[in-house]
Structure formats: C-alpha cells, structure tokens
C-alpha cells in the first residue's frame, strides 16, 4: 500500500504498519497494479491512528 503522510510518501508491504498522528493530513490506497486489504485501528486516546496492511494480492 502507499501512504501519503503530510508531505512524505511511504510504501508498506504486507504485514507492515503505519502510525498516523492525529491532525496529520494523510491518504492511502493500493500501490499501482496491486490489490490490498488493510485493518485500520483508530485509537485517538493513544494520540495516534495505527494502520496495518493485512493482505496484498495482484488484481
């Protein structure tokens, strides 16, 4: 999956994760040519949002 976190872009493989601080502009989607599923764990009381890539497969 590809994540845009503020002004940075990160590519995360299956089993990887990203922590997004509250208020940070962000977006995400499957990388070009790859399908993906993800699990988003929203935990604002911990002052971050955790996103876990749980599966990826070619379309």
N, C-alpha and C positions, 0 to 999 in steps of 0.2 A: 504494500500500500504506500501511497505517497501522502505526506502530511505537509501542509504549509502552516508554520508556527511563527506568527509575526512576519518577519522578513526572511526567515530561513525555510528551506525545504528539506525534508528528511524522507528517506525511503526505508521502510521497515519490512523485514521478511517475516514469514510465518513463525509464530512463537514469540515475536518481538513485542515491545510495548513502548508507549509514548506517554509522558505525563504532561498535561497542559495546565498551566497555572490559570486560575480564574481571571477573566478580563483580557487574556491574550487573544487577539484575533487569530482564528485558525480555520482550516478547511482540510478535508481529506477525501480520498477516493482510491479506487483500484488503480494500480500503475497501468500504463498503456499495454494492451494485449494480455492482461492477466485479470481474472475474476478474483474476488476476495470476499471473505466474511470477517466481521470483527465483533468484538464484545467491548462495549463502552461501559465503564464503571464510573458513575458520577458520584463523587464523594466531596461535595463542597465543604463539609465540616473539616476535611483534611487539607483544605486550601489548594486542591488540585483536582484535575479530572484525569483518570487513567484510562487509556485506550489500549486494548490488547488485540493483536492480529491472531485470530484462531485458526484460520484456514485460507489457503490460496490455491487456485487452480486455473489452468489456461481455459479460455472460453470455448 
